[in-house]
Amino acid sequence: MIPAAAFAGKRVSLFGLGGSGIATARALIEGGADVLAWDDNPDSVAKAGAVGIATGDLRGADWAKFSAFVLSPGVPLTHPKPHWSVELARGSGVEIIGDIELFCRERTLLSPAAPFIAITGTNGKSTTTALTAHILKSAGRDTQMGGNIGRAVMTLDPPEPARHYVVECSSYQIDLAPSINPTAGILLNLTPDHLDRHGTMQRYAAIKERLVAGSEVAIVGIDDSWCAQIADRLERAGRHVIRISKRLPLTDGYFASGTDLMEAVHGRFSRVAFLEGVGSLRGQHNAQNALAAVAACLKVGLELGEIQSGLESFPGLAHRMEQVGRKGHVLFINDSKATNADAAAPALSSFNRIYWIAGGLAKEGGIEPLRGFFPRVAKAYLIGEAAPAFSATLGEAVPYEISGTLAAAVEHAARDAAGDDGGEAVVLLSPACASFDQFKNFEVRGEAFRQAANAVDGVKPIGGTR
């Protein structure tokens, strides 16, 4: 835990007592703050009280005595309307911050030179965070990973000069971190997302921009117009900007050429790393993730050989194009996290002979946006409520069956793929649907796929159990 000593002896209010909220409250208490916490959920209040956190309805609190108000990132700050606790804080002139801000203040207080890599973007944050942390760890660096992935940031070990932090940051967290100041800040990409929470795309992009604007070096993917404009704006403001592209040769920066990761310096190119044979980093989207990780790791002092070794040993994230097992020429891929068409597109673009398991609780638009990938699909196996609608979309373009259940789909897809003599065949769970018709969440669905795939006779698991 990182004791929040910056608020020692001060009274602090806190709202939101989920897992990260309780962790933040305990860090404040450990640092010597006088904390009063609350939540709209009585069960959460009771859990906080049971671990020694002082609770009380903030509606009746004396806000003039609070030095700060710590808000959990899931609680509305601006849209669709500010939470009542936010309005009370603003009405009393109390600053509103979150756990990432607490971390930044403690790092500044204790060890401002501690390498700090912060990652944001609409897509790819978790993979880039996990990959960067893996490269650092495999190179023997003292590495802490958390934030919007894994551990709450204030549960990490306290800052020390040689301790490296790799922190995934959502837009909600950045909005509550006015002094965020990474050594290397990564902005991968921007597409419309969370607009119910931020109001407009312009506001969403501006919040994301704060992370790289406060960085020693801003690593920005420029394959969308929003990020390209941000990179240009930061450079005009005198910031150190490193551009990355998963498809464009750049004059300066890093770009992907097939599976080669290239550095451009004044128009001259050299290969700095490669992804050939790295099954956990297939596809253009993962090339972008790898480019960002490479640039950040170089910034904090790693050598190219250390970085390449880390890329090659990266196991990938569970449920995100996760290699589950192999039987001869048949590879089993768990992409259960793909809960809509856009999320399924990267996996479908990464393989040429696909036995596609799709379906569940359909999102708006179904799989029509994926029509361009249909030629890659040898056969589709449809499950869940979406099966009839998906079969209508596939029509005569793709052979399909309505398997009904995931277990049946895996069994039939494995059998058919085994008879495919066209090279590597992939049994791919990339549902383009929510899981809630048949499973509690996408993790449970992915685990069911993993178990079914590894139960196929002759399948050799990849990467062990998770």
C-alpha positions as CSV (number, residue, x, y, z in Angstrom):
1,M,0.0,0.0,0.0
2,I,1.0,3.6,-0.6
3,P,0.1,5.7,2.4
4,A,-1.3,9.0,1.2
5,A,0.9,11.2,3.4
6,A,0.2,14.3,1.3
7,F,-3.0,14.6,3.4
8,A,-1.6,13.8,6.8
9,G,-3.5,15.7,9.5
10,K,-6.1,16.9,7.0
11,R,-9.8,16.0,6.9
12,V,-10.8,14.3,3.6
13,S,-14.2,13.2,2.3
14,L,-14.6,10.2,0.0
15,F,-17.5,8.9,-2.0
16,G,-17.6,5.4,-3.6
17,L,-16.8,2.4,-1.5
18,G,-16.2,-0.3,-4.0
19,G,-12.9,-2.2,-4.1
20,S,-10.8,0.7,-5.2
21,G,-12.7,3.2,-3.0
22,I,-12.0,1.1,0.1
23,A,-8.3,0.8,-0.9
24,T,-8.1,4.5,-1.4
25,A,-9.7,5.3,2.0
26,R,-7.3,2.9,3.7
27,A,-4.3,4.6,2.0
28,L,-5.5,8.0,3.2
29,I,-6.0,6.7,6.8
30,E,-2.6,5.0,6.7
31,G,-1.1,8.3,5.6
32,G,-2.6,10.1,8.5
33,A,-5.7,11.7,7.0
34,D,-9.0,12.0,8.9
35,V,-11.4,10.3,6.4
36,L,-15.2,10.5,6.2
37,A,-16.6,8.1,3.6
38,W,-20.0,7.3,2.1
39,D,-21.7,5.4,-0.7
40,D,-25.3,5.3,-2.0
41,N,-25.2,1.5,-1.4
42,P,-25.8,0.6,2.3
43,D,-24.0,-2.7,1.8
44,S,-20.9,-0.9,0.7
45,V,-21.0,1.4,3.6
46,A,-21.3,-1.6,6.0
47,K,-18.3,-3.3,4.4
48,A,-16.2,-0.1,4.8
49,G,-17.3,0.3,8.4
50,A,-16.3,-3.4,9.1
51,V,-12.7,-2.6,8.0
52,G,-12.4,0.5,10.2
53,I,-13.3,3.2,7.8
54,A,-15.3,6.0,9.4
55,T,-18.6,6.5,7.4
56,G,-21.3,9.1,7.5
57,D,-23.8,10.6,5.1
58,L,-21.9,13.4,3.4
59,R,-25.2,15.4,2.9
60,G,-25.0,16.4,6.6
61,A,-21.2,16.9,6.7
62,D,-19.5,20.2,7.3
63,W,-17.8,20.6,4.0
64,A,-15.8,23.7,5.1
65,K,-13.6,21.4,7.1
66,F,-12.6,19.1,4.2
67,S,-9.3,19.7,2.4
68,A,-10.2,17.5,-0.5
69,F,-13.0,15.3,-1.8
70,V,-11.9,11.9,-3.3
71,L,-14.4,10.6,-5.8
72,S,-14.4,7.0,-7.1
73,P,-14.1,7.1,-10.9
74,G,-17.3,5.4,-11.6
75,V,-19.4,8.2,-10.0
76,P,-20.6,10.9,-12.5
77,L,-18.5,14.0,-12.3
78,T,-20.1,16.1,-15.1
79,H,-22.6,14.1,-17.2
80,P,-25.4,13.2,-17.5
81,K,-25.4,15.3,-14.4
82,P,-23.0,15.7,-11.5
83,H,-23.5,13.4,-8.6
84,W,-25.0,15.1,-5.5
85,S,-21.7,14.7,-3.7
86,V,-19.9,16.5,-6.5
87,E,-22.3,19.4,-6.3
88,L,-21.8,19.7,-2.5
89,A,-18.0,19.7,-3.0
90,R,-18.1,22.3,-5.7
91,G,-20.5,24.4,-3.7
92,S,-18.0,24.6,-0.9
93,G,-14.9,25.1,-3.1
94,V,-13.4,21.7,-2.2
95,E,-11.1,20.2,-4.8
96,I,-12.3,17.0,-6.3
97,I,-9.7,14.3,-7.1
98,G,-9.3,10.5,-7.5
99,D,-6.9,7.8,-6.7
100,I,-4.6,8.4,-9.6
101,E,-4.1,12.0,-8.4
102,L,-3.3,10.6,-4.9
103,F,-0.7,8.4,-6.5
104,C,0.9,11.2,-8.5
105,R,1.2,13.4,-5.4
106,E,2.8,10.6,-3.4
107,R,5.3,9.9,-6.2
108,T,6.1,13.6,-6.4
109,L,6.6,13.7,-2.6
110,L,8.5,10.5,-2.1
111,S,10.4,9.7,-5.4
112,P,9.7,12.0,-8.4
113,A,12.3,10.2,-10.4
114,A,10.5,6.8,-10.1
115,P,9.8,5.8,-13.7
116,F,6.0,6.1,-14.4
117,I,4.4,5.0,-17.6
118,A,0.7,5.8,-17.9
119,I,-1.5,4.4,-20.7
120,T,-4.8,5.5,-22.1
121,G,-6.8,5.4,-25.3
122,T,-10.2,4.0,-26.3
123,N,-8.9,0.5,-27.3
124,G,-5.8,-1.5,-26.4
125,K,-5.1,0.1,-23.0
126,S,-5.1,-3.2,-21.1
127,T,-2.9,-5.1,-23.5
128,T,-0.4,-2.3,-23.8
129,T,-0.3,-1.9,-20.0
130,A,0.3,-5.7,-19.5
131,L,2.8,-5.9,-22.3
132,T,4.8,-2.9,-21.0
133,A,4.9,-4.3,-17.5
134,H,5.8,-7.7,-18.8
135,I,8.8,-6.4,-20.7
136,L,10.0,-4.5,-17.7
137,K,9.6,-7.4,-15.4
138,S,11.3,-9.8,-17.8
139,A,14.2,-7.4,-18.0
140,G,14.6,-7.6,-14.2
141,R,13.2,-4.2,-13.3
142,D,11.2,-3.7,-10.1
143,T,7.8,-3.3,-11.7
144,Q,4.3,-2.3,-10.3
145,M,1.2,-2.6,-12.5
146,G,-2.2,-1.3,-11.7
147,G,-4.8,1.4,-12.1
148,N,-7.7,0.5,-14.4
149,I,-6.3,-3.0,-14.7
150,G,-5.5,-5.5,-11.9
151,R,-4.7,-3.7,-8.6
152,A,-6.0,-0.4,-7.4
153,V,-3.2,2.1,-7.8
154,M,-2.9,2.9,-4.1
155,T,-2.4,-0.8,-3.2
156,L,0.9,-0.8,-5.1
157,D,4.2,-0.6,-3.3
158,P,5.5,2.9,-2.3
159,P,7.5,4.9,-4.8
160,E,11.3,4.4,-4.9
161,P,13.8,5.7,-7.4
162,A,14.3,2.4,-9.3
163,R,10.7,1.2,-8.9
164,H,8.8,1.3,-12.3
165,Y,5.1,2.0,-12.4
166,V,2.9,1.0,-15.3
167,V,-0.6,2.4,-14.8
168,E,-3.7,2.0,-17.1
169,C,-5.9,5.1,-16.9
170,S,-9.5,5.4,-17.9
171,S,-10.9,8.8,-19.0
172,Y,-12.8,8.8,-15.7
173,Q,-9.6,8.5,-13.7
174,I,-7.8,11.2,-15.8
175,D,-10.7,13.6,-15.2
176,L,-9.9,13.3,-11.5
177,A,-6.1,13.6,-11.8
178,P,-5.2,17.3,-12.6
179,S,-1.5,16.9,-11.9
180,I,-0.9,13.6,-13.7
181,N,2.8,13.7,-14.8
182,P,4.1,10.4,-16.2
183,T,7.6,9.9,-17.4
184,A,6.1,8.5,-20.5
185,G,2.4,9.0,-21.3
186,I,0.8,6.8,-24.0
187,L,-2.4,7.8,-25.9
188,L,-3.1,4.9,-28.3
189,N,-6.2,6.0,-30.2
190,L,-9.6,7.7,-29.9
191,T,-13.0,6.7,-31.1
192,P,-16.4,7.7,-29.7
193,D,-16.8,6.2,-26.2
194,H,-18.3,7.1,-22.9
195,L,-20.1,10.1,-24.4
196,D,-22.9,9.6,-21.9
197,R,-20.4,10.3,-19.3
198,H,-18.4,13.1,-21.0
199,G,-21.0,14.8,-23.1
200,T,-19.2,15.3,-26.4
201,M,-16.4,13.7,-28.3
202,Q,-14.5,16.9,-28.0
203,R,-14.6,16.8,-24.2
204,Y,-13.7,13.1,-24.1
205,A,-10.7,13.7,-26.3
206,A,-9.6,16.7,-24.2
207,I,-9.7,14.6,-21.1
208,K,-7.5,11.9,-22.7
209,E,-5.1,14.6,-23.9
210,R,-4.4,15.7,-20.4
211,L,-2.4,12.5,-19.7
212,V,0.1,13.0,-22.5
213,A,0.1,16.8,-22.1
214,G,1.6,16.3,-18.6
215,S,4.2,13.7,-19.6
216,E,7.9,14.1,-20.0
217,V,7.4,12.4,-23.4
218,A,4.1,12.0,-25.1
219,I,3.7,8.8,-27.1
220,V,0.7,9.3,-29.4
221,G,-0.8,6.9,-32.0
222,I,-1.7,9.1,-35.0
223,D,-3.9,6.6,-37.0
224,D,-7.0,8.6,-36.1
225,S,-7.6,12.3,-36.7
226,W,-8.3,13.1,-33.0
227,C,-4.9,11.8,-31.9
228,A,-3.1,13.2,-34.9
229,Q,-4.4,16.7,-34.0
230,I,-3.4,16.1,-30.3
231,A,0.2,15.2,-31.4
232,D,0.4,18.3,-33.5
233,R,-1.0,20.5,-30.8
234,L,1.4,19.2,-28.1
235,E,4.4,19.6,-30.4
236,R,3.4,23.2,-31.2
237,A,3.3,23.7,-27.4
238,G,6.9,22.6,-27.1
239,R,6.2,19.1,-25.7
240,H,8.4,16.1,-26.6
241,V,6.2,14.0,-28.8
242,I,6.8,10.5,-30.2
243,R,4.4,9.5,-32.9
244,I,3.5,5.9,-33.6
245,S,1.5,4.3,-36.4
246,K,0.4,0.8,-37.1
247,R,0.4,1.4,-40.8
248,L,2.1,4.6,-41.9
249,P,5.8,5.1,-42.6
250,L,6.7,8.2,-40.6
251,T,9.4,10.7,-41.0
252,D,10.1,10.6,-37.3
253,G,8.7,8.1,-34.8
254,Y,7.8,4.4,-34.8
255,F,5.7,2.5,-37.2
256,A,4.8,-1.1,-38.2
257,S,5.8,-2.6,-41.5
258,G,4.2,-6.0,-41.5
259,T,5.6,-7.7,-38.4
260,D,8.6,-5.4,-38.2
261,L,8.6,-2.5,-35.8
262,M,10.5,0.3,-37.3
263,E,12.0,3.5,-36.0
264,A,12.2,6.6,-38.3
265,V,14.7,9.4,-37.7
266,H,14.6,12.2,-40.2
267,G,13.2,9.9,-42.8
268,R,15.8,7.1,-42.3
269,F,14.4,3.7,-41.1
270,S,15.7,1.0,-38.9
271,R,14.1,-2.1,-37.4
272,V,14.0,-2.0,-33.6
273,A,11.9,-5.1,-32.9
274,F,9.8,-7.7,-34.6
275,L,6.6,-9.6,-33.9
276,E,7.1,-12.5,-36.3
277,G,6.2,-15.7,-34.5
278,V,4.7,-13.9,-31.5
279,G,1.3,-15.4,-31.5
280,S,0.0,-13.3,-28.6
281,L,0.6,-10.1,-30.6
282,R,-1.0,-10.8,-33.9
283,G,-2.7,-8.1,-35.9
284,Q,-2.3,-4.5,-36.6
285,H,-4.0,-3.5,-33.4
286,N,-1.3,-5.4,-31.4
287,A,1.4,-3.8,-33.6
288,Q,0.2,-0.4,-32.3
289,N,0.2,-1.8,-28.7
290,A,3.7,-3.1,-29.2
291,L,5.0,0.1,-30.7
292,A,3.8,2.1,-27.7
293,A,5.4,-0.4,-25.3
294,V,8.7,-0.3,-27.2
295,A,8.8,3.5,-27.2
296,A,8.0,3.7,-23.5
297,C,10.5,1.1,-22.5
298,L,13.2,2.8,-24.4
299,K,12.3,6.0,-22.7
300,V,12.9,4.5,-19.2
301,G,16.2,3.0,-20.2
302,L,15.7,-0.6,-21.5
303,E,17.9,-2.0,-24.3
304,L,16.5,-3.3,-27.5
305,G,17.5,-6.8,-26.7
306,E,15.6,-6.7,-23.4
307,I,12.6,-5.4,-25.2
308,Q,12.6,-8.0,-27.9
309,S,12.9,-10.8,-25.3
310,G,9.9,-9.4,-23.5
311,L,7.8,-9.2,-26.7
312,E,8.6,-12.8,-27.5
313,S,7.7,-14.1,-24.1
314,F,4.5,-12.1,-23.6
315,P,1.6,-14.5,-22.9
316,G,-1.2,-12.1,-23.8
317,L,-4.3,-11.2,-21.8
318,A,-7.0,-13.7,-20.9
319,H,-10.0,-13.4,-23.1
320,R,-8.3,-11.0,-25.6
321,M,-7.1,-13.1,-28.5
322,E,-5.8,-15.5,-26.0
323,Q,-4.1,-18.6,-27.4
324,V,-5.7,-21.4,-25.5
325,G,-4.4,-24.6,-27.1
326,R,-3.3,-26.3,-30.3
327,K,-3.9,-29.6,-32.0
328,G,-1.7,-30.0,-35.0
329,H,-2.6,-27.3,-37.5
330,V,-5.6,-26.1,-35.4
331,L,-5.2,-23.2,-33.0
332,F,-7.9,-22.3,-30.4
333,I,-8.3,-18.6,-29.7
334,N,-10.4,-17.2,-26.8
335,D,-11.5,-13.6,-27.7
336,S,-14.5,-13.6,-25.3
337,K,-13.8,-9.9,-24.5
338,A,-15.1,-9.1,-28.0
339,T,-18.6,-8.1,-27.0
340,N,-19.6,-6.1,-30.1
341,A,-18.7,-6.1,-33.8
342,D,-16.0,-3.4,-33.5
343,A,-14.3,-5.5,-30.7
344,A,-14.4,-8.7,-32.8
345,A,-12.9,-7.0,-35.9
346,P,-9.2,-7.3,-34.8
347,A,-9.4,-11.0,-34.3
348,L,-11.2,-11.6,-37.6
349,S,-8.6,-9.5,-39.4
350,S,-5.7,-11.5,-37.9
351,F,-6.4,-15.0,-39.3
352,N,-7.2,-16.4,-42.7
353,R,-9.0,-19.7,-42.1
354,I,-11.5,-19.1,-39.3
355,Y,-14.0,-21.4,-37.6
356,W,-15.9,-18.7,-35.9
357,I,-18.0,-19.1,-32.8
358,A,-20.3,-16.0,-32.5
359,G,-23.4,-15.0,-30.7
360,G,-24.9,-14.3,-27.4
361,L,-26.9,-11.2,-26.5
362,A,-26.6,-9.0,-29.6
363,K,-25.6,-5.4,-29.6
364,E,-27.1,-2.8,-32.0
365,G,-26.0,-3.4,-35.6
366,G,-25.2,-7.1,-35.0
367,I,-22.4,-8.4,-37.2
368,E,-23.2,-6.5,-40.4
369,P,-20.1,-4.2,-39.8
370,L,-18.0,-7.4,-40.0
371,R,-19.1,-8.3,-43.6
372,G,-15.7,-7.4,-45.0
373,F,-14.1,-10.2,-43.0
374,F,-16.6,-12.9,-44.1
375,P,-14.2,-14.3,-46.7
376,R,-11.9,-15.3,-44.0
377,V,-14.5,-17.4,-42.2
378,A,-14.6,-21.1,-43.3
379,K,-17.7,-21.7,-41.2
380,A,-19.6,-20.0,-38.4
381,Y,-21.1,-21.6,-35.3
382,L,-23.8,-19.5,-33.8
383,I,-24.9,-19.6,-30.2
384,G,-27.3,-17.8,-27.9
385,E,-30.1,-15.4,-28.6
386,A,-28.4,-13.8,-31.5
387,A,-28.1,-17.0,-33.5
388,P,-31.2,-16.4,-35.7
389,A,-30.3,-12.8,-36.5
390,F,-26.7,-13.6,-37.2
391,S,-27.7,-16.5,-39.5
392,A,-29.8,-14.0,-41.5
393,T,-26.8,-11.7,-41.9
394,L,-24.5,-14.5,-42.9
395,G,-27.0,-15.8,-45.4
396,E,-25.2,-17.5,-48.3
397,A,-22.0,-15.6,-47.7
398,V,-20.6,-17.9,-45.0
399,P,-21.5,-21.6,-44.2
400,Y,-23.0,-21.7,-40.8
401,E,-24.8,-23.9,-38.2
402,I,-26.8,-22.9,-35.2
403,S,-25.0,-24.7,-32.5
404,G,-27.0,-23.3,-29.6
405,T,-24.5,-23.9,-26.9
406,L,-20.8,-23.0,-26.6
407,A,-19.8,-26.6,-25.8
408,A,-21.5,-27.9,-29.0
409,A,-19.9,-25.1,-31.0
410,V,-16.4,-25.9,-29.8
411,E,-16.9,-29.6,-30.5
412,H,-18.2,-29.1,-34.0
413,A,-15.7,-26.3,-34.9
414,A,-12.8,-28.5,-33.7
415,R,-14.0,-31.4,-35.8
416,D,-14.4,-29.3,-38.9
417,A,-11.1,-27.4,-38.5
418,A,-9.2,-30.7,-38.1
419,G,-10.3,-31.6,-41.6
420,D,-9.2,-28.3,-43.1
421,D,-6.2,-28.9,-45.3
422,G,-5.7,-25.2,-46.2
423,G,-2.9,-24.5,-43.6
424,E,-3.4,-23.2,-40.1
425,A,-7.1,-23.3,-39.1
426,V,-8.3,-21.3,-36.1
427,V,-11.2,-22.1,-33.9
428,L,-12.1,-18.6,-32.7
429,L,-14.5,-17.5,-30.0
430,S,-15.1,-13.8,-30.9
431,P,-18.8,-13.5,-30.1
432,A,-19.5,-9.9,-31.1
433,C,-22.1,-10.1,-28.4
434,A,-22.6,-9.7,-24.7
435,S,-22.6,-12.9,-22.7
436,F,-25.6,-12.3,-20.4
437,D,-28.0,-14.7,-22.1
438,Q,-25.9,-17.7,-21.2
439,F,-23.1,-16.6,-19.0
440,K,-22.6,-14.2,-16.0
441,N,-19.9,-12.2,-17.9
442,F,-17.4,-12.5,-20.7
443,E,-14.8,-13.9,-18.3
444,V,-17.0,-16.9,-17.4
445,R,-17.8,-17.4,-21.1
446,G,-14.1,-17.3,-22.0
447,E,-13.3,-19.8,-19.2
448,A,-16.0,-22.1,-20.6
449,F,-14.4,-21.9,-24.0
450,R,-11.0,-22.6,-22.6
451,Q,-12.2,-25.7,-20.8
452,A,-14.1,-27.0,-23.8
453,A,-11.1,-26.4,-26.1
454,N,-8.7,-28.2,-23.8
455,A,-11.1,-31.1,-23.4
456,V,-10.8,-31.8,-27.1
457,D,-8.8,-35.0,-27.5
458,G,-5.2,-34.2,-28.5
459,V,-5.2,-30.5,-27.7
460,K,-2.1,-29.2,-26.0
461,P,-2.7,-26.1,-23.8
462,I,-0.8,-23.0,-24.5
463,G,0.5,-20.8,-21.7
464,G,-0.7,-22.9,-18.8
465,T,-3.8,-22.2,-16.7
466,R,-4.9,-18.7,-15.6
